[in-house]
Amino acid sequence: MTLPARPRRHATAADLLAIPEAERFHEIIDGDLVPKATPSWSHGRAQARMTARVSDPYDRPPGRRGPGGWWFVTEVEIALEPNQIYRPDIAGWRRERLAAPPTELPVRARPDWVCEVLSPSNASNDTVKKLRTYHRSQVPHTWILDPLHETLTILRWTEGGYLLVAAGGRGDRVRGEPFEAIELDVSELFGDEDEAGEPEKDDT
């Protein structure tokens, strides 16, 4: 006699939060508790560069220096569905939708923009599984940074699926919605020091 298979138990927010904070670099993807890849130098560099580029003009109330109007965070748990709790590499919310930083964990407010930085070991999670959830949750803008191939892909939500609105590689400059006020040098996102000037002279 064959016994019926036990129903699969999906991981929950409680399972995720039970992991000590210092060790909690995990996501719940399709009900499975999945560790995030250990960031490489190129991954961490791309994440830091992109965060700096969008935060400087946008992460403040509107009407001050730069366009403003956004909140940004890195590596914060966001619950989009009961079995989908992610830690996007960077996430942003329009301040007109989110008047103050949320205090709950995981965050329940749907972001207006996410940026995922790919790692070879889990790229399919970011480009397939998580992208499907972002679409179901109607995240308006999703960007994908690929340090291996040094590319930036910019996607816009539409009812039928995400629409590719811009893409660039090394040597390209891109203005991508919703941050059209800034021009991004794709090479600089992956570590080129294009802003470096001439070495200082030693007058001694």
C-alpha positions as CSV (number, residue, x, y, z in Angstrom):
1,M,0.0,0.0,0.0
2,T,1.4,3.4,-1.0
3,L,1.0,6.1,1.6
4,P,-0.1,9.5,0.3
5,A,2.6,12.1,0.0
6,R,2.7,14.6,2.8
7,P,1.7,18.1,1.8
8,R,4.7,20.2,1.2
9,R,5.3,22.7,4.0
10,H,6.1,26.1,2.8
11,A,8.6,28.3,4.7
12,T,7.1,31.3,6.4
13,A,8.2,34.7,7.6
14,A,8.6,33.2,11.1
15,D,11.1,30.6,9.7
16,L,13.0,33.4,8.1
17,L,13.1,35.7,11.1
18,A,14.1,32.8,13.3
19,I,17.6,32.9,11.7
20,P,19.9,35.1,13.7
21,E,20.1,38.5,12.1
22,A,23.9,38.3,11.5
23,E,23.3,35.1,9.5
24,R,20.0,35.9,7.8
25,F,21.0,36.3,4.2
26,H,18.1,34.3,2.9
27,E,15.0,34.6,0.9
28,I,11.8,32.6,0.6
29,I,11.3,31.8,-3.1
30,D,8.2,29.8,-4.1
31,G,7.9,28.6,-0.5
32,D,11.5,27.5,-0.2
33,L,14.0,29.0,2.2
34,V,17.0,29.9,-0.1
35,P,20.3,31.4,0.9
36,K,21.5,34.3,-1.2
37,A,24.8,33.9,-3.0
38,T,27.9,35.2,-1.2
39,P,28.6,38.5,-2.9
40,S,31.7,38.7,-5.1
41,W,33.8,41.8,-5.3
42,S,32.2,42.6,-8.7
43,H,28.7,42.0,-7.3
44,G,29.3,44.2,-4.2
45,R,30.9,46.9,-6.3
46,A,28.0,47.1,-8.8
47,Q,25.5,47.2,-5.9
48,A,27.4,50.0,-4.2
49,R,27.9,52.0,-7.3
50,M,24.2,51.8,-8.4
51,T,23.0,52.7,-4.9
52,A,25.2,55.7,-4.9
53,R,24.1,56.9,-8.3
54,V,20.4,56.8,-7.7
55,S,20.5,57.8,-4.0
56,D,22.5,61.0,-4.5
57,P,19.9,62.9,-6.6
58,Y,16.7,61.0,-5.5
59,D,16.9,59.9,-1.9
60,R,15.4,62.9,-0.2
61,P,12.1,64.9,-0.1
62,P,11.3,66.5,-3.4
63,G,12.1,70.2,-3.9
64,R,15.6,70.1,-2.5
65,R,18.8,69.4,-4.3
66,G,18.1,67.1,-7.2
67,P,14.7,65.6,-8.1
68,G,14.2,63.7,-4.8
69,G,11.0,61.9,-4.0
70,W,12.3,58.4,-3.1
71,W,13.5,56.1,-0.3
72,F,16.1,53.5,-1.0
73,V,17.3,50.5,1.0
74,T,19.6,47.6,0.3
75,E,19.2,44.0,1.4
76,V,15.9,44.4,3.3
77,E,13.3,41.6,3.5
78,I,10.2,42.5,1.6
79,A,7.0,40.3,1.6
80,L,5.3,40.4,-1.7
81,E,3.2,37.2,-1.3
82,P,2.9,34.7,1.6
83,N,5.4,32.4,0.0
84,Q,7.6,35.0,-1.5
85,I,9.8,37.1,0.8
86,Y,12.8,38.6,-1.0
87,R,15.9,40.7,-0.2
88,P,16.4,42.8,-3.4
89,D,19.9,44.1,-3.8
90,I,18.4,47.6,-3.9
91,A,14.8,48.6,-3.6
92,G,13.1,52.0,-3.8
93,W,9.7,53.5,-2.9
94,R,8.2,56.8,-4.0
95,R,7.6,59.0,-1.0
96,E,4.2,60.0,-2.4
97,R,3.2,56.4,-1.8
98,L,5.2,55.7,1.3
99,A,5.1,58.8,3.6
100,A,7.5,57.4,6.2
101,P,9.9,54.5,6.5
102,P,8.1,51.3,7.5
103,T,8.8,49.7,10.9
104,E,7.6,46.2,10.2
105,L,9.8,43.3,9.2
106,P,9.5,42.0,6.6
107,V,8.4,45.1,4.9
108,R,4.9,44.8,3.4
109,A,4.8,47.9,1.2
110,R,5.4,46.9,-2.5
111,P,8.4,48.8,-3.9
112,D,8.2,51.0,-6.9
113,W,11.6,49.9,-8.2
114,V,13.9,47.0,-7.6
115,C,17.4,46.4,-8.8
116,E,18.9,42.9,-8.7
117,V,22.6,42.2,-9.2
118,L,23.2,38.8,-10.6
119,S,25.4,36.1,-9.2
120,P,26.2,33.1,-11.4
121,S,25.0,30.6,-8.8
122,N,21.4,32.1,-8.5
123,A,20.9,34.2,-11.6
124,S,17.8,32.1,-12.6
125,N,16.1,33.0,-9.3
126,D,16.5,36.8,-10.1
127,T,15.7,36.6,-13.8
128,V,12.9,34.0,-13.7
129,K,11.3,33.1,-10.4
130,K,11.6,36.5,-8.7
131,L,10.8,38.4,-11.9
132,R,7.5,36.5,-12.1
133,T,6.6,37.5,-8.6
134,Y,7.6,41.1,-9.2
135,H,5.3,41.1,-12.2
136,R,2.4,39.6,-10.2
137,S,2.9,42.2,-7.5
138,Q,3.0,44.9,-10.1
139,V,6.4,46.3,-9.2
140,P,6.5,49.1,-11.8
141,H,10.2,49.1,-12.6
142,T,12.8,46.3,-12.4
143,W,16.5,46.7,-13.2
144,I,19.0,43.9,-13.6
145,L,22.7,44.4,-13.3
146,D,24.9,41.6,-14.6
147,P,28.6,41.9,-13.4
148,L,29.7,38.9,-15.4
149,H,28.6,40.3,-18.7
150,E,28.7,44.0,-17.6
151,T,25.2,44.8,-18.7
152,L,22.3,46.8,-17.4
153,T,18.7,45.8,-18.3
154,I,15.8,48.1,-17.6
155,L,12.3,46.7,-17.5
156,R,8.9,48.4,-17.2
157,W,5.7,46.6,-15.9
158,T,2.9,46.0,-18.4
159,E,-0.1,43.8,-18.1
160,G,1.3,41.2,-20.4
161,G,4.7,41.1,-18.9
162,Y,7.8,43.2,-18.4
163,L,8.8,45.3,-21.3
164,L,12.4,45.9,-22.1
165,V,12.8,49.7,-22.4
166,A,16.6,50.1,-22.3
167,A,19.7,48.1,-22.1
168,G,23.4,48.9,-22.1
169,G,26.8,47.4,-21.9
170,R,30.4,48.6,-21.4
171,G,30.9,51.9,-23.0
172,D,27.2,52.8,-23.2
173,R,25.4,55.6,-21.4
174,V,21.8,55.0,-20.4
175,R,18.9,57.1,-19.1
176,G,16.5,54.6,-17.5
177,E,13.0,55.2,-16.1
178,P,12.1,56.0,-13.5
179,F,15.4,57.9,-13.0
180,E,15.7,59.6,-16.4
181,A,17.1,62.7,-14.7
182,I,20.5,61.0,-14.4
183,E,22.7,59.5,-17.2
184,L,24.3,56.3,-16.2
185,D,27.7,55.2,-17.5
186,V,27.4,51.5,-17.6
187,S,31.2,51.0,-17.4
188,E,31.3,53.1,-14.3
189,L,28.7,50.9,-12.6
190,F,31.1,48.0,-12.9
191,G,34.1,49.8,-11.4
192,D,35.8,52.0,-14.0
193,E,37.1,55.2,-12.4
194,D,36.0,57.6,-15.1
195,E,35.8,60.4,-12.6
196,A,39.5,60.0,-11.6
197,G,41.6,63.0,-12.5
198,E,45.4,63.5,-12.9
199,P,47.5,62.3,-9.9
200,E,48.3,65.1,-7.5
201,K,51.8,66.6,-7.7
202,D,54.1,66.3,-4.8
203,D,55.5,69.8,-4.2
204,T,58.0,68.7,-1.6
